[in-house]
Amino acid sequence: AQNCTVNALVSNYDLVILPEFMTARMIKRRRRRQGMPYSNVPQREAAVQDDEANEEPAAKFVLPKRSRATLARFGHRQFRERLVAKAQTDPSHQKDVLATSEEYTTKQHPFQHGLHSKIGGDKTWHYCHLRGKRDNVGAFNILLRALTKDEVRLSSQ
């Protein structure tokens, strides 16, 4: 299925804007350290305190186990690598793949500087008299971000 999608994207479009999926970070689950059973061992306590000082703060939300397994099976990185390789082997040499950030693209208002912080799990996006499907608004915001950060230049051809 991925090969068919890659072939269709490369044959029909000159530019593909792809969000960075960061699935490895999403599915990563930190191990929780159990407390020391003996509190009268001073050298072990000092070592534990040093390790805790170097650790990153724990994430607020952890994906459920089934969601993490599903994300791992999708193969986002493999899809991106196939897409880039296919675009590079195109004989016209005019195919580009652009990876861009997707932070706040669902919450962001496309034409103003407002953030819609209460989007939740709604399928429709409505804010300041603007309505649209959540995925369509997010995709439009990804395109706007790529255009405004000069990652993409539209040609007049």
C-alpha positions as CSV (number, residue, x, y, z in Angstrom):
1,A,0.0,0.0,0.0
2,Q,2.9,2.4,0.8
3,N,4.5,1.8,-2.6
4,C,1.2,2.6,-4.4
5,T,0.8,5.8,-2.4
6,V,4.4,6.8,-3.0
7,N,4.1,6.2,-6.8
8,A,0.8,8.2,-6.9
9,L,2.3,11.2,-5.0
10,V,5.5,11.3,-7.1
11,S,3.7,10.9,-10.4
12,N,1.0,13.5,-9.7
13,Y,2.7,16.2,-7.7
14,D,6.0,18.2,-8.1
15,L,6.0,19.1,-4.4
16,V,4.9,17.0,-1.5
17,I,4.8,18.7,1.9
18,L,5.1,16.0,4.6
19,P,4.8,16.6,8.4
20,E,7.5,15.2,10.6
21,F,5.7,12.5,12.5
22,M,8.1,12.0,15.4
23,T,6.6,8.6,16.2
24,A,9.6,7.3,18.0
25,R,9.1,10.1,20.6
26,M,5.4,9.4,20.8
27,I,5.7,5.7,21.4
28,K,8.7,6.0,23.8
29,R,7.7,5.0,27.3
30,R,9.9,5.9,30.2
31,R,10.7,3.2,32.7
32,R,9.7,4.1,36.2
33,R,12.3,3.4,38.7
34,Q,11.2,1.6,41.9
35,G,12.2,3.0,45.2
36,M,15.2,1.6,47.1
37,P,14.2,-1.2,49.4
38,Y,17.0,-0.3,51.9
39,S,17.4,3.3,52.9
40,N,20.5,2.8,54.9
41,V,22.9,2.4,52.0
42,P,24.4,5.9,51.5
43,Q,26.4,5.3,48.3
44,R,23.4,3.9,46.4
45,E,21.2,6.8,47.5
46,A,23.8,9.3,46.2
47,A,24.0,7.5,42.9
48,V,20.2,7.4,42.6
49,Q,20.0,11.2,43.3
50,D,22.6,12.0,40.6
51,D,20.7,9.9,38.0
52,E,17.4,11.6,38.9
53,A,19.0,15.0,38.5
54,N,20.1,14.2,34.9
55,E,16.7,12.7,33.8
56,E,14.3,14.7,31.7
57,P,10.9,15.5,33.2
58,A,8.3,12.9,32.6
59,A,5.7,13.4,30.0
60,K,2.3,14.4,31.1
61,F,0.4,12.0,28.8
62,V,1.4,8.5,27.9
63,L,-0.3,6.8,24.9
64,P,-2.0,3.5,25.6
65,K,-0.2,0.3,24.8
66,R,-2.4,-0.5,21.8
67,S,-2.0,2.9,20.3
68,R,1.8,2.8,20.6
69,A,1.8,-0.6,18.9
70,T,-0.3,0.6,16.1
71,L,1.9,3.7,15.5
72,A,5.0,1.5,15.5
73,R,3.4,-0.7,12.8
74,F,2.5,2.1,10.4
75,G,6.1,2.7,9.4
76,H,6.1,6.5,9.0
77,R,9.9,6.7,8.7
78,Q,10.0,4.0,6.1
79,F,7.2,5.8,4.1
80,R,9.2,9.1,4.2
81,E,12.4,7.3,3.1
82,R,10.6,5.6,0.2
83,L,9.0,8.9,-0.9
84,V,12.3,10.8,-0.8
85,A,14.1,8.0,-2.7
86,K,11.4,7.9,-5.4
87,A,11.4,11.7,-5.8
88,Q,15.2,11.6,-6.2
89,T,15.1,9.0,-8.9
90,D,12.5,10.8,-11.0
91,P,13.9,11.5,-14.5
92,S,12.6,15.1,-14.6
93,H,14.5,16.0,-11.4
94,Q,11.7,18.4,-10.5
95,K,10.2,16.4,-7.6
96,D,10.7,17.7,-4.1
97,V,9.7,16.4,-0.7
98,L,9.5,18.9,2.1
99,A,9.3,17.8,5.8
100,T,7.8,20.5,8.0
101,S,6.7,20.8,11.6
102,E,3.1,20.2,12.5
103,E,3.1,21.8,15.9
104,Y,-0.2,23.6,16.7
105,T,-1.5,23.2,13.2
106,T,-4.8,21.8,14.4
107,K,-5.3,24.5,17.1
108,Q,-4.0,27.5,15.1
109,H,-6.4,29.9,13.3
110,P,-5.4,30.0,9.6
111,F,-5.9,33.8,9.1
112,Q,-5.4,35.2,12.6
113,H,-3.0,34.7,15.5
114,G,-5.5,32.9,17.7
115,L,-5.2,29.4,19.1
116,H,-8.2,27.2,19.6
117,S,-7.2,25.5,22.8
118,K,-10.4,23.5,23.4
119,I,-10.5,21.5,20.2
120,G,-10.4,18.1,22.0
121,G,-11.6,15.3,19.9
122,D,-14.0,17.3,17.7
123,K,-14.0,16.4,14.0
124,T,-15.1,19.9,13.0
125,W,-13.0,22.9,13.7
126,H,-14.9,26.1,14.5
127,Y,-13.5,29.3,15.8
128,C,-14.3,33.0,15.1
129,H,-17.0,32.3,12.5
130,L,-14.7,29.9,10.6
131,R,-15.8,26.2,10.3
132,G,-14.0,23.3,8.6
133,K,-13.0,19.7,9.0
134,R,-10.2,19.3,11.5
135,D,-7.9,17.5,9.1
136,N,-8.4,20.0,6.3
137,V,-7.7,23.0,8.6
138,G,-4.5,21.3,9.9
139,A,-3.3,20.5,6.3
140,F,-4.0,24.1,5.3
141,N,-2.0,25.4,8.3
142,I,0.9,23.1,7.4
143,L,0.9,24.6,3.9
144,L,0.7,28.1,5.3
145,R,3.6,27.4,7.7
146,A,5.8,26.1,4.8
147,L,5.0,29.1,2.7
148,T,5.5,31.7,5.4
149,K,8.8,30.3,6.5
150,D,10.2,30.5,3.0
151,E,10.6,26.7,2.8
152,V,8.6,26.8,-0.4
153,R,8.4,29.4,-3.1
154,L,5.6,29.4,-5.5
155,S,6.6,29.9,-9.1
156,S,4.6,31.9,-11.6
157,Q,4.7,29.1,-14.3
